[in-house]
Amino acid sequence: NVGGKWISVTERLPERNAEVLVCDTREDYVSVWEHMGDGLWFGDEVIWATEDITHWMPLPEPPKGE
């Protein structure tokens, strides 16, 4: 995701089984979740419905070794 911009779930959803950063309706919560498709997300050992997730973005690349 160029520029690391948040994508609204009303604009589009990530691919099924993609792990992405998400922000939920609390707006101060950011975590890595997996988009399971069919309006469901998995993370923090629970499954949430899409209406609780408001925005997402792809994970950044990990740091390169020395």
PDB file of N, CA, C and O in Angstrom, chain B, residues numbered from 101:
ATOM      1  N   ASN B 101       0.856  -1.179   0.000  1.00  0.00           N
ATOM      2  CA  ASN B 101       0.000   0.000   0.000  1.00  0.00           C
ATOM      3  C   ASN B 101       0.894   1.232   0.000  1.00  0.00           C
ATOM      4  O   ASN B 101       1.508   1.547   1.020  1.00  0.00           O
ATOM      5  N   VAL B 102       0.975   1.908  -1.088  1.00  0.00           N
ATOM      6  CA  VAL B 102       1.838   3.068  -1.225  1.00  0.00           C
ATOM      7  C   VAL B 102       1.400   4.158  -0.266  1.00  0.00           C
ATOM      8  O   VAL B 102       0.226   4.525  -0.233  1.00  0.00           O
ATOM      9  N   GLY B 103       2.343   4.680   0.519  1.00  0.00           N
ATOM     10  CA  GLY B 103       2.033   5.754   1.445  1.00  0.00           C
ATOM     11  C   GLY B 103       1.427   5.285   2.755  1.00  0.00           C
ATOM     12  O   GLY B 103       1.196   6.104   3.645  1.00  0.00           O
ATOM     13  N   GLY B 104       1.160   3.986   2.902  1.00  0.00           N
ATOM     14  CA  GLY B 104       0.621   3.470   4.143  1.00  0.00           C
ATOM     15  C   GLY B 104      -0.706   4.091   4.540  1.00  0.00           C
ATOM     16  O   GLY B 104      -0.932   4.360   5.720  1.00  0.00           O
ATOM     17  N   LYS B 105      -1.586   4.322   3.580  1.00  0.00           N
ATOM     18  CA  LYS B 105      -2.873   4.940   3.877  1.00  0.00           C
ATOM     19  C   LYS B 105      -3.909   3.890   4.256  1.00  0.00           C
ATOM     20  O   LYS B 105      -3.926   2.784   3.715  1.00  0.00           O
ATOM     21  N   TRP B 106      -4.774   4.262   5.199  1.00  0.00           N
ATOM     22  CA  TRP B 106      -5.863   3.390   5.607  1.00  0.00           C
ATOM     23  C   TRP B 106      -6.894   3.290   4.495  1.00  0.00           C
ATOM     24  O   TRP B 106      -7.182   4.274   3.814  1.00  0.00           O
ATOM     25  N   ILE B 107      -7.448   2.097   4.314  1.00  0.00           N
ATOM     26  CA  ILE B 107      -8.478   1.840   3.304  1.00  0.00           C
ATOM     27  C   ILE B 107      -9.785   1.543   4.049  1.00  0.00           C
ATOM     28  O   ILE B 107      -9.822   0.673   4.919  1.00  0.00           O
ATOM     29  N   SER B 108     -10.828   2.249   3.714  1.00  0.00           N
ATOM     30  CA  SER B 108     -12.125   2.023   4.335  1.00  0.00           C
ATOM     31  C   SER B 108     -12.702   0.690   3.867  1.00  0.00           C
ATOM     32  O   SER B 108     -12.583   0.334   2.695  1.00  0.00           O
ATOM     33  N   VAL B 109     -13.328  -0.046   4.787  1.00  0.00           N
ATOM     34  CA  VAL B 109     -13.947  -1.314   4.399  1.00  0.00           C
ATOM     35  C   VAL B 109     -15.134  -1.088   3.472  1.00  0.00           C
ATOM     36  O   VAL B 109     -15.575  -2.019   2.798  1.00  0.00           O
ATOM     37  N   THR B 110     -15.656   0.132   3.428  1.00  0.00           N
ATOM     38  CA  THR B 110     -16.736   0.420   2.487  1.00  0.00           C
ATOM     39  C   THR B 110     -16.190   0.636   1.084  1.00  0.00           C
ATOM     40  O   THR B 110     -16.925   0.518   0.103  1.00  0.00           O
ATOM     41  N   GLU B 111     -14.880   0.957   0.984  1.00  0.00           N
ATOM     42  CA  GLU B 111     -14.236   1.121  -0.328  1.00  0.00           C
ATOM     43  C   GLU B 111     -13.897  -0.234  -0.927  1.00  0.00           C
ATOM     44  O   GLU B 111     -14.248  -0.522  -2.072  1.00  0.00           O
ATOM     45  N   ARG B 112     -13.207  -1.071  -0.140  1.00  0.00           N
ATOM     46  CA  ARG B 112     -12.885  -2.431  -0.556  1.00  0.00           C
ATOM     47  C   ARG B 112     -12.327  -3.206   0.623  1.00  0.00           C
ATOM     48  O   ARG B 112     -11.875  -2.619   1.607  1.00  0.00           O
ATOM     49  N   LEU B 113     -12.362  -4.520   0.519  1.00  0.00           N
ATOM     50  CA  LEU B 113     -11.839  -5.409   1.552  1.00  0.00           C
ATOM     51  C   LEU B 113     -10.567  -6.084   1.051  1.00  0.00           C
ATOM     52  O   LEU B 113     -10.367  -6.209  -0.158  1.00  0.00           O
ATOM     53  N   PRO B 114      -9.707  -6.521   1.970  1.00  0.00           N
ATOM     54  CA  PRO B 114      -8.516  -7.260   1.532  1.00  0.00           C
ATOM     55  C   PRO B 114      -8.922  -8.635   1.015  1.00  0.00           C
ATOM     56  O   PRO B 114     -10.061  -9.067   1.191  1.00  0.00           O
ATOM     57  N   GLU B 115      -7.983  -9.309   0.382  1.00  0.00           N
ATOM     58  CA  GLU B 115      -8.229 -10.660  -0.105  1.00  0.00           C
ATOM     59  C   GLU B 115      -8.498 -11.589   1.068  1.00  0.00           C
ATOM     60  O   GLU B 115      -8.052 -11.340   2.189  1.00  0.00           O
ATOM     61  N   ARG B 116      -9.233 -12.663   0.797  1.00  0.00           N
ATOM     62  CA  ARG B 116      -9.519 -13.663   1.827  1.00  0.00           C
ATOM     63  C   ARG B 116      -8.206 -14.236   2.367  1.00  0.00           C
ATOM     64  O   ARG B 116      -7.280 -14.494   1.598  1.00  0.00           O
ATOM     65  N   ASN B 117      -8.125 -14.431   3.652  1.00  0.00           N
ATOM     66  CA  ASN B 117      -6.973 -14.982   4.383  1.00  0.00           C
ATOM     67  C   ASN B 117      -5.774 -14.040   4.432  1.00  0.00           C
ATOM     68  O   ASN B 117      -4.697 -14.450   4.864  1.00  0.00           O
ATOM     69  N   ALA B 118      -5.932 -12.800   4.004  1.00  0.00           N
ATOM     70  CA  ALA B 118      -4.837 -11.833   4.095  1.00  0.00           C
ATOM     71  C   ALA B 118      -4.756 -11.285   5.517  1.00  0.00           C
ATOM     72  O   ALA B 118      -5.773 -10.912   6.102  1.00  0.00           O
ATOM     73  N   GLU B 119      -3.541 -11.236   6.073  1.00  0.00           N
ATOM     74  CA  GLU B 119      -3.329 -10.598   7.367  1.00  0.00           C
ATOM     75  C   GLU B 119      -3.007  -9.131   7.105  1.00  0.00           C
ATOM     76  O   GLU B 119      -2.109  -8.812   6.326  1.00  0.00           O
ATOM     77  N   VAL B 120      -3.741  -8.251   7.758  1.00  0.00           N
ATOM     78  CA  VAL B 120      -3.598  -6.812   7.552  1.00  0.00           C
ATOM     79  C   VAL B 120      -3.723  -6.086   8.883  1.00  0.00           C
ATOM     80  O   VAL B 120      -4.216  -6.651   9.860  1.00  0.00           O
ATOM     81  N   LEU B 121      -3.276  -4.832   8.922  1.00  0.00           N
ATOM     82  CA  LEU B 121      -3.551  -3.977  10.075  1.00  0.00           C
ATOM     83  C   LEU B 121      -4.989  -3.520   9.989  1.00  0.00           C
ATOM     84  O   LEU B 121      -5.458  -3.162   8.909  1.00  0.00           O
ATOM     85  N   VAL B 122      -5.701  -3.524  11.107  1.00  0.00           N
ATOM     86  CA  VAL B 122      -7.083  -3.052  11.109  1.00  0.00           C
ATOM     87  C   VAL B 122      -7.296  -2.018  12.208  1.00  0.00           C
ATOM     88  O   VAL B 122      -6.579  -1.990  13.208  1.00  0.00           O
ATOM     89  N   CYS B 123      -8.285  -1.181  12.000  1.00  0.00           N
ATOM     90  CA  CYS B 123      -8.749  -0.216  12.990  1.00  0.00           C
ATOM     91  C   CYS B 123     -10.241  -0.468  13.140  1.00  0.00           C
ATOM     92  O   CYS B 123     -10.949  -0.633  12.146  1.00  0.00           O
ATOM     93  N   ASP B 124     -10.724  -0.499  14.387  1.00  0.00           N
ATOM     94  CA  ASP B 124     -12.142  -0.802  14.577  1.00  0.00           C
ATOM     95  C   ASP B 124     -12.919   0.429  15.019  1.00  0.00           C
ATOM     96  O   ASP B 124     -12.395   1.543  15.009  1.00  0.00           O
ATOM     97  N   THR B 125     -14.155   0.221  15.402  1.00  0.00           N
ATOM     98  CA  THR B 125     -15.051   1.323  15.733  1.00  0.00           C
ATOM     99  C   THR B 125     -14.597   2.126  16.941  1.00  0.00           C
ATOM    100  O   THR B 125     -15.102   3.226  17.165  1.00  0.00           O
ATOM    101  N   ARG B 126     -13.649   1.604  17.732  1.00  0.00           N
ATOM    102  CA  ARG B 126     -13.120   2.370  18.868  1.00  0.00           C
ATOM    103  C   ARG B 126     -12.135   3.436  18.402  1.00  0.00           C
ATOM    104  O   ARG B 126     -11.804   4.342  19.166  1.00  0.00           O
ATOM    105  N   GLU B 127     -11.662   3.342  17.160  1.00  0.00           N
ATOM    106  CA  GLU B 127     -10.771   4.294  16.496  1.00  0.00           C
ATOM    107  C   GLU B 127      -9.374   4.407  17.096  1.00  0.00           C
ATOM    108  O   GLU B 127      -8.470   4.902  16.424  1.00  0.00           O
ATOM    109  N   ASP B 128      -9.164   3.966  18.332  1.00  0.00           N
ATOM    110  CA  ASP B 128      -7.817   4.012  18.897  1.00  0.00           C
ATOM    111  C   ASP B 128      -7.218   2.612  18.990  1.00  0.00           C
ATOM    112  O   ASP B 128      -6.151   2.427  19.575  1.00  0.00           O
ATOM    113  N   TYR B 129      -7.906   1.628  18.414  1.00  0.00           N
ATOM    114  CA  TYR B 129      -7.452   0.244  18.441  1.00  0.00           C
ATOM    115  C   TYR B 129      -6.894  -0.126  17.082  1.00  0.00           C
ATOM    116  O   TYR B 129      -7.588  -0.018  16.071  1.00  0.00           O
ATOM    117  N   VAL B 130      -5.634  -0.565  17.053  1.00  0.00           N
ATOM    118  CA  VAL B 130      -5.007  -1.038  15.821  1.00  0.00           C
ATOM    119  C   VAL B 130      -4.347  -2.376  16.132  1.00  0.00           C
ATOM    120  O   VAL B 130      -3.640  -2.503  17.131  1.00  0.00           O
ATOM    121  N   SER B 131      -4.574  -3.370  15.282  1.00  0.00           N
ATOM    122  CA  SER B 131      -4.007  -4.688  15.495  1.00  0.00           C
ATOM    123  C   SER B 131      -3.915  -5.424  14.169  1.00  0.00           C
ATOM    124  O   SER B 131      -4.459  -4.966  13.164  1.00  0.00           O
ATOM    125  N   VAL B 132      -3.229  -6.564  14.160  1.00  0.00           N
ATOM    126  CA  VAL B 132      -3.153  -7.406  12.966  1.00  0.00           C
ATOM    127  C   VAL B 132      -4.272  -8.433  13.032  1.00  0.00           C
ATOM    128  O   VAL B 132      -4.396  -9.173  14.009  1.00  0.00           O
ATOM    129  N   TRP B 133      -5.084  -8.471  11.983  1.00  0.00           N
ATOM    130  CA  TRP B 133      -6.193  -9.409  11.895  1.00  0.00           C
ATOM    131  C   TRP B 133      -6.158 -10.081  10.526  1.00  0.00           C
ATOM    132  O   TRP B 133      -5.554  -9.571   9.582  1.00  0.00           O
ATOM    133  N   GLU B 134      -6.809 -11.220  10.437  1.00  0.00           N
ATOM    134  CA  GLU B 134      -6.927 -11.946   9.174  1.00  0.00           C
ATOM    135  C   GLU B 134      -8.346 -11.770   8.636  1.00  0.00           C
ATOM    136  O   GLU B 134      -9.322 -11.992   9.353  1.00  0.00           O
ATOM    137  N   HIS B 135      -8.451 -11.368   7.368  1.00  0.00           N
ATOM    138  CA  HIS B 135      -9.765 -11.255   6.745  1.00  0.00           C
ATOM    139  C   HIS B 135     -10.176 -12.639   6.276  1.00  0.00           C
ATOM    140  O   HIS B 135      -9.527 -13.221   5.406  1.00  0.00           O
ATOM    141  N   MET B 136     -11.254 -13.173   6.849  1.00  0.00           N
ATOM    142  CA  MET B 136     -11.687 -14.532   6.558  1.00  0.00           C
ATOM    143  C   MET B 136     -12.693 -14.594   5.414  1.00  0.00           C
ATOM    144  O   MET B 136     -13.065 -15.683   4.975  1.00  0.00           O
ATOM    145  N   GLY B 137     -13.135 -13.437   4.930  1.00  0.00           N
ATOM    146  CA  GLY B 137     -14.177 -13.412   3.910  1.00  0.00           C
ATOM    147  C   GLY B 137     -15.543 -13.545   4.571  1.00  0.00           C
ATOM    148  O   GLY B 137     -15.648 -13.743   5.781  1.00  0.00           O
ATOM    149  N   ASP B 138     -16.577 -13.433   3.762  1.00  0.00           N
ATOM    150  CA  ASP B 138     -17.955 -13.577   4.250  1.00  0.00           C
ATOM    151  C   ASP B 138     -18.258 -12.647   5.420  1.00  0.00           C
ATOM    152  O   ASP B 138     -19.069 -12.985   6.282  1.00  0.00           O
ATOM    153  N   GLY B 139     -17.613 -11.472   5.461  1.00  0.00           N
ATOM    154  CA  GLY B 139     -17.897 -10.491   6.506  1.00  0.00           C
ATOM    155  C   GLY B 139     -17.287 -10.784   7.857  1.00  0.00           C
ATOM    156  O   GLY B 139     -17.712 -10.211   8.860  1.00  0.00           O
ATOM    157  N   LEU B 140     -16.286 -11.676   7.911  1.00  0.00           N
ATOM    158  CA  LEU B 140     -15.688 -12.038   9.190  1.00  0.00           C
ATOM    159  C   LEU B 140     -14.189 -11.764   9.218  1.00  0.00           C
ATOM    160  O   LEU B 140     -13.506 -11.849   8.198  1.00  0.00           O
ATOM    161  N   TRP B 141     -13.693 -11.434  10.408  1.00  0.00           N
ATOM    162  CA  TRP B 141     -12.276 -11.174  10.664  1.00  0.00           C
ATOM    163  C   TRP B 141     -11.841 -12.008  11.858  1.00  0.00           C
ATOM    164  O   TRP B 141     -12.631 -12.228  12.775  1.00  0.00           O
ATOM    165  N   PHE B 142     -10.581 -12.483  11.862  1.00  0.00           N
ATOM    166  CA  PHE B 142     -10.052 -13.258  12.976  1.00  0.00           C
ATOM    167  C   PHE B 142      -8.814 -12.576  13.527  1.00  0.00           C
ATOM    168  O   PHE B 142      -7.896 -12.235  12.781  1.00  0.00           O
ATOM    169  N   GLY B 143      -8.793 -12.382  14.827  1.00  0.00           N
ATOM    170  CA  GLY B 143      -7.635 -11.815  15.502  1.00  0.00           C
ATOM    171  C   GLY B 143      -7.887 -11.788  16.992  1.00  0.00           C
ATOM    172  O   GLY B 143      -9.032 -11.871  17.436  1.00  0.00           O
ATOM    173  N   ASP B 144      -6.822 -11.672  17.766  1.00  0.00           N
ATOM    174  CA  ASP B 144      -6.948 -11.662  19.229  1.00  0.00           C
ATOM    175  C   ASP B 144      -7.769 -12.842  19.729  1.00  0.00           C
ATOM    176  O   ASP B 144      -8.475 -12.733  20.732  1.00  0.00           O
ATOM    177  N   GLU B 145      -7.678 -13.979  19.025  1.00  0.00           N
ATOM    178  CA  GLU B 145      -8.359 -15.224  19.393  1.00  0.00           C
ATOM    179  C   GLU B 145      -9.889 -15.139  19.338  1.00  0.00           C
ATOM    180  O   GLU B 145     -10.580 -15.962  19.938  1.00  0.00           O
ATOM    181  N   VAL B 146     -10.413 -14.147  18.621  1.00  0.00           N
ATOM    182  CA  VAL B 146     -11.866 -14.028  18.460  1.00  0.00           C
ATOM    183  C   VAL B 146     -12.190 -13.748  17.004  1.00  0.00           C
ATOM    184  O   VAL B 146     -11.313 -13.379  16.222  1.00  0.00           O
ATOM    185  N   ILE B 147     -13.452 -13.924  16.646  1.00  0.00           N
ATOM    186  CA  ILE B 147     -13.927 -13.597  15.306  1.00  0.00           C
ATOM    187  C   ILE B 147     -14.864 -12.405  15.423  1.00  0.00           C
ATOM    188  O   ILE B 147     -15.774 -12.399  16.252  1.00  0.00           O
ATOM    189  N   TRP B 148     -14.632 -11.382  14.575  1.00  0.00           N
ATOM    190  CA  TRP B 148     -15.476 -10.185  14.562  1.00  0.00           C
ATOM    191  C   TRP B 148     -16.185 -10.077  13.235  1.00  0.00           C
ATOM    192  O   TRP B 148     -15.719 -10.592  12.219  1.00  0.00           O
ATOM    193  N   ALA B 149     -17.313  -9.406  13.256  1.00  0.00           N
ATOM    194  CA  ALA B 149     -18.035  -9.113  12.026  1.00  0.00           C
ATOM    195  C   ALA B 149     -17.452  -7.870  11.385  1.00  0.00           C
ATOM    196  O   ALA B 149     -16.905  -7.008  12.073  1.00  0.00           O
ATOM    197  N   THR B 150     -17.567  -7.774  10.064  1.00  0.00           N
ATOM    198  CA  THR B 150     -16.997  -6.646   9.326  1.00  0.00           C
ATOM    199  C   THR B 150     -17.479  -5.304   9.852  1.00  0.00           C
ATOM    200  O   THR B 150     -16.719  -4.336   9.815  1.00  0.00           O
ATOM    201  N   GLU B 151     -18.713  -5.207  10.343  1.00  0.00           N
ATOM    202  CA  GLU B 151     -19.200  -3.899  10.774  1.00  0.00           C
ATOM    203  C   GLU B 151     -18.400  -3.323  11.943  1.00  0.00           C
ATOM    204  O   GLU B 151     -18.470  -2.121  12.199  1.00  0.00           O
ATOM    205  N   ASP B 152     -17.638  -4.163  12.658  1.00  0.00           N
ATOM    206  CA  ASP B 152     -16.797  -3.661  13.741  1.00  0.00           C
ATOM    207  C   ASP B 152     -15.467  -3.119  13.238  1.00  0.00           C
ATOM    208  O   ASP B 152     -14.842  -2.301  13.913  1.00  0.00           O
ATOM    209  N   ILE B 153     -15.023  -3.560  12.067  1.00  0.00           N
ATOM    210  CA  ILE B 153     -13.776  -3.092  11.463  1.00  0.00           C
ATOM    211  C   ILE B 153     -14.122  -1.943  10.523  1.00  0.00           C
ATOM    212  O   ILE B 153     -15.002  -2.075   9.673  1.00  0.00           O
ATOM    213  N   THR B 154     -13.425  -0.807  10.676  1.00  0.00           N
ATOM    214  CA  THR B 154     -13.734   0.350   9.831  1.00  0.00           C
ATOM    215  C   THR B 154     -12.711   0.567   8.723  1.00  0.00           C
ATOM    216  O   THR B 154     -13.073   0.999   7.628  1.00  0.00           O
ATOM    217  N   HIS B 155     -11.421   0.270   8.992  1.00  0.00           N
ATOM    218  CA  HIS B 155     -10.345   0.525   8.031  1.00  0.00           C
ATOM    219  C   HIS B 155      -9.292  -0.565   8.135  1.00  0.00           C
ATOM    220  O   HIS B 155      -9.195  -1.258   9.148  1.00  0.00           O
ATOM    221  N   TRP B 156      -8.501  -0.710   7.069  1.00  0.00           N
ATOM    222  CA  TRP B 156      -7.415  -1.683   7.054  1.00  0.00           C
ATOM    223  C   TRP B 156      -6.287  -1.163   6.157  1.00  0.00           C
ATOM    224  O   TRP B 156      -6.480  -0.251   5.352  1.00  0.00           O
ATOM    225  N   MET B 157      -5.106  -1.766   6.317  1.00  0.00           N
ATOM    226  CA  MET B 157      -3.981  -1.505   5.410  1.00  0.00           C
ATOM    227  C   MET B 157      -3.065  -2.717   5.409  1.00  0.00           C
ATOM    228  O   MET B 157      -2.984  -3.444   6.399  1.00  0.00           O
ATOM    229  N   PRO B 158      -2.368  -2.934   4.285  1.00  0.00           N
ATOM    230  CA  PRO B 158      -1.431  -4.061   4.222  1.00  0.00           C
ATOM    231  C   PRO B 158      -0.334  -3.911   5.275  1.00  0.00           C
ATOM    232  O   PRO B 158       0.008  -2.799   5.678  1.00  0.00           O
ATOM    233  N   LEU B 159       0.209  -5.046   5.711  1.00  0.00           N
ATOM    234  CA  LEU B 159       1.327  -5.024   6.650  1.00  0.00           C
ATOM    235  C   LEU B 159       2.567  -4.468   5.952  1.00  0.00           C
ATOM    236  O   LEU B 159       2.763  -4.707   4.760  1.00  0.00           O
ATOM    237  N   PRO B 160       3.405  -3.730   6.680  1.00  0.00           N
ATOM    238  CA  PRO B 160       4.660  -3.253   6.077  1.00  0.00           C
ATOM    239  C   PRO B 160       5.632  -4.411   5.889  1.00  0.00           C
ATOM    240  O   PRO B 160       5.482  -5.463   6.512  1.00  0.00           O
ATOM    241  N   GLU B 161       6.615  -4.218   5.039  1.00  0.00           N
ATOM    242  CA  GLU B 161       7.671  -5.206   4.856  1.00  0.00           C
ATOM    243  C   GLU B 161       8.493  -5.288   6.154  1.00  0.00           C
ATOM    244  O   GLU B 161       8.731  -4.264   6.794  1.00  0.00           O
ATOM    245  N   PRO B 162       8.927  -6.491   6.544  1.00  0.00           N
ATOM    246  CA  PRO B 162       9.776  -6.606   7.748  1.00  0.00           C
ATOM    247  C   PRO B 162      11.144  -5.990   7.477  1.00  0.00           C
ATOM    248  O   PRO B 162      11.537  -5.857   6.319  1.00  0.00           O
ATOM    249  N   PRO B 163      11.876  -5.612   8.526  1.00  0.00           N
ATOM    250  CA  PRO B 163      13.196  -5.032   8.326  1.00  0.00           C
ATOM    251  C   PRO B 163      14.146  -6.049   7.693  1.00  0.00           C
ATOM    252  O   PRO B 163      14.026  -7.251   7.929  1.00  0.00           O
ATOM    253  N   LYS B 164      15.075  -5.564   6.900  1.00  0.00           N
ATOM    254  CA  LYS B 164      16.077  -6.428   6.264  1.00  0.00           C
ATOM    255  C   LYS B 164      17.217  -6.683   7.243  1.00  0.00           C
ATOM    256  O   LYS B 164      17.575  -5.807   8.030  1.00  0.00           O
ATOM    257  N   GLY B 165      17.787  -7.892   7.191  1.00  0.00           N
ATOM    258  CA  GLY B 165      18.906  -8.254   8.064  1.00  0.00           C
ATOM    259  C   GLY B 165      20.166  -7.476   7.674  1.00  0.00           C
ATOM    260  O   GLY B 165      20.282  -6.982   6.553  1.00  0.00           O
ATOM    261  N   GLU B 166      21.080  -7.380   8.595  1.00  0.00           N
ATOM    262  CA  GLU B 166      22.343  -6.661   8.371  1.00  0.00           C
ATOM    263  C   GLU B 166      23.236  -7.433   7.439  1.00  0.00           C
ATOM    264  O   GLU B 166      24.341  -6.986   7.133  1.00  0.00           O
TER     265      GLU B 166
END
